[in-house]
Amino acid sequence: MSTQIRQISTFLNQWAPPKVKMDYDNVGLLVGDPSANVTSVLTCLDVTDKVVAEAIEKGSELIVAHHPLIFGKIGSINPTNEQGRIIYKLIKNDIGLLVAHTNLDAALDGVSFVLANMLGLDDLRFLDKNYDISRKIRLITAHEDSDAVLKLLNYHSAEEAHHFDVTSREDGLKCFEAIIDQHNVSVLKKALKAEGMLKEGSFQVIDLASTSQNFGMGVIGEYPDDGIGKNEFLHLVSKALNVQAIRYSGDVDRIKKVAVCGGAGVFLKDKAIEAGAQAFVTADIKYHDYFTEKNDFLLMDVGHYESEFPVAEALKNELSEAFEEIEVSVTRTVTNPMHVYVSHPEPKTIQPS
């Protein structure tokens, strides 16, 4: 049985729903036919000319990327500029482009979780869970099979699902309540209706004051026992992410609790400090952001590409497991536009005594 782009898109949407993306972002299927068949997928961080050339060479019908190729409106598509040239090549070679960006940043086991795992942290949880997308649903139905209703709720990622009898003039009514993220509500309602479980006027959606447990920004985790020393931690980060040079501020003796955010995450610096982290690993830190009033705190910039590229491997692993019949590979192309020159000190001349 062949696999279509729409099936891969649906899988990614379940992991990283488009509705949790930032307002400025552009995610989903940006180029291509959703009904096109796929036998080979290439995952990457950035979509460049060389990445597209690699996809053509490998015979990949789909590129799954983290960074969007298209943000604003496009006036024309032709090979006279870089963006137009890339889109032109994708269309000409029947290659689709599927993107999961800030929605994957916010997802459970998304970008920051991958980064935290690379650094060997345990007990991972979101650093900031300020995603007001959870809703309470209340369903009143006379459907006889309560287990079937609960099974359908759970299938659509509803949490804390339970039911109780309703006292009314009509016998056999039950009330089912559950917590569900907003983007799943309409799909659940359609499924309930299709199964004959939705009684007219009996489905309510209620806003909650609490935030979602499934989405957030940044991750915090811990090292076992007493943690590790500062120099050991810097060396660990350097080796894990293949970073030649790390910019950082602050000082600390031992590091046990670490906060991370892939990409530009310095806006979470105060959250990391409030959470009791001794170190915060992120990227794109501006000069004045390096200043912090907190003692015993290390603020580190490991580079945007370096902090996020591991997610390309995670995308490959997830897609390979979900679609065993498809060949999935990570790009060999290094798309990092930044280079680092590390100067080696010249040997000092020994002065005679």
FENMO-V992194 format. One record per helix or strand of 3 or more residues. SS is the DSSP state (@ for helix, = for strand). FROM is the first residue (numbers start at 1). TO is the last residue. Records with the same first field share a line. If there is no record, write none. Layout:
SS = FROM-TO + FROM-TO
//
This chain:
@ = 5-15 + 18-20 + 49-58 + 82-92 + 102-105 + 111-118 + 146-155 + 182-194 + 230-241 + 266-274 + 287-290 + 304-308 + 310-322
= = 28-31 + 40-44 + 62-65 + 96-99 + 122-128 + 134-141 + 159-165 + 174-181 + 203-207 + 217-222 + 247-249 + 257-264 + 279-283 + 298-301 + 327-330
//
